[in-house]
């Protein structure tokens, strides 16, 4: 579904757009100046920080097509942001609390370090004790406030009889602070306040970055539910009409569904005929003609004529409800994926505890001094506390997200990168993904002057996609038809220069034509004249051929999963050279196909856009969708590419593979750091100063290594030519 269609219902209201290419004040000025000059725009404001554009169209404007076209022209393509996403974003209290904790811990770390430097410089006696006391007054409330995230998480894990990465963190912070308070009271020489606060600061940075990545994930259920119609028009027994809530509709109720409305529930037509756009529901590229007696599933779009239909099933058993059920099941399955950082925590946490305990027991056995043994054991906990490990994944994912954003690709969840890096197969939806979803005229038949006038005039007076495709190839001449009538499900009829003419379905046009011409596509004829056919093709999306070819070079074969008919699917498969193709697939068929591959150990990237793809997008190992996808499709996908270019898919795979490589390097750096620092700590050679420096150095090394993702070269992942600069 085009982005403009998704928000057509809010034309006269404020619309928020995401424009990731906004980079400076000049971009803001360019956007505001260009959009303000459009006649359909009442007001516009661009936000540099949020990279958003708030547009207020004039009331009853024809649509937002001109706005999106203008943004494309000036090099700032945009997509609409869902209102639900904005409300969730505004209510992100956890993220705000983490950010405040980071600020408080950073402030405390700087001040406590100032006190510690004075002590390390040789302060003794009363001066040293005073600095220790000041450090305690600063550190204790900061640790209590900023460290609560680790304490609560650790306590929750312990209550359930398990451990997580927060257990050694909380233990190290608590013991370091407690022993430091004890040493301060008794006038001891060494305290750990600086290490405790600095440790809290660095770990909170990692926690906040990780939260940002995780919070980008949105449930597709919201978008899918939003696609459902809320109200319907009921035909009463007396013949009148009244508006009722769809939830109150029961089987047997007769509804009137006007042209341009979505089918609210599963129905059977009792009166009227029309054309349906089922691309979002079944993936069929061509509109389907329906008439009395035909059954229609919820979610299809009524294109051309009003119909009366009887409700077959309640809303809870409709096609949309079934889709929601499949989606919920699919999301639960994907939610079982365990991130690499979480897998590392399961092994790392108990090892740290055992090492610290063994150190304490060993030093107690050797010296008999519990204070010295506790001092060294805490040093081990601080040195081995996973600052670098905590930063290894989120920092790399945040840098990768920025890199993808620069390429016009929005990532909603950091785990998507891990899953994308190890895929084995790419499954493509056809209609709206590999193709634009809009028909195009393959070859124009030979038209004389009168026929061109008639065809162009009739096509211009129909909203049918095929008619629009014909009208786009022909200039509308001066003559105009009279007595024009559009027959829903059949075509357009009119009188031109005294001659009756029809454009539409072959059988209907054949009623007035002298003969019936073979071929595909809609037909045209004057009464008693020769029939002409307009063969239709689907237009490939930009970059489709290159994308399939680039993925093949990365040892990633592709297959088509489509609900469209076999001939249409086979044609696209041949054009792209894909390995295989599945046609006439229902949403349940797609999920079953993905489940079969998962059982074989094959990890699939699903690329789709329609409502019928929503459950498959959630069920796949990882998924992508274009910005023109349905609202539910965008919500279900892990990544959304902004540009109307399929080369974004291999670009994302290349960045994901590079990120995985960087993450493994980060873990290697963290392990190397521990191999050096841990023996020193166990031997009792690590002072608070050494612990703080080592901890900071390991974290800086991880961050610096992650920043390498910003380099344009991604060797061994994807050809460099595929990365293009985004215009500012």
Secondary structure, 3 states (H helix, E strand, C coil): CCHHHHCHHHCCCEEEEECCCCCCHHHHHHHHHHHHCCCCEEEEEEECCCCEEEEEECCCCCCCHHHHHHHHHCCCCCEECCHHHHHHHHCCHHHHHHHHHHHHHHHHHHHHHHHHHHHHCCCCHHHHHHHHHHHHHHHHHHHHHHCHHHHHHHHHHHHCCCCCHHHHHHHHHHHHHHHHHHHHHCCCCCCCHHHHHHHHHHHHHHHHHHHHHHHCCCCHHHHHHHHCCCEEEEECCCCCEEEEEHHHCCCCCEEEECCCCECCCCEEEEECCEEEECCCCCCCCCCEEECCCCEECCCCEECCCCEEEEECCCHHHCHHHHHHHHHHHHHHHHCCCCCHHHHHHHHHHHHHHHHHHHHHHHHHHHHCCHHHHHHHHHHHHHHHCCHHHHHHHHHHHHHHHHHHHHCCEEECCHHHHHHHHCCCEEEECHHHHHEEEEEEECCCCCCCHHHHHHHHHHHCCCCCHHHHHHHHHCCCCCCCCEEEEEECCCEEEEEECCEEEEEECHHHHCCCCCCCCCCCCEEEEECCCCCEEECEEEEECCCHHHHHHHHHHCCCEEEEECCCCHHHHHHHHHHHCCCEEECCCCHHHHHHHHHHHHHCCCCEEEECCCHHHHHHHHHCCEEEEECCCCHHHHHHCCEEECCCCCHHHHHHHHHHHHHHHHHHHHHHHHHHHHHHHHHHHHCCCCCHHHHHHHHHHHHHHHHHHHHHHHCCCCCCCCCHHHCCCCCC
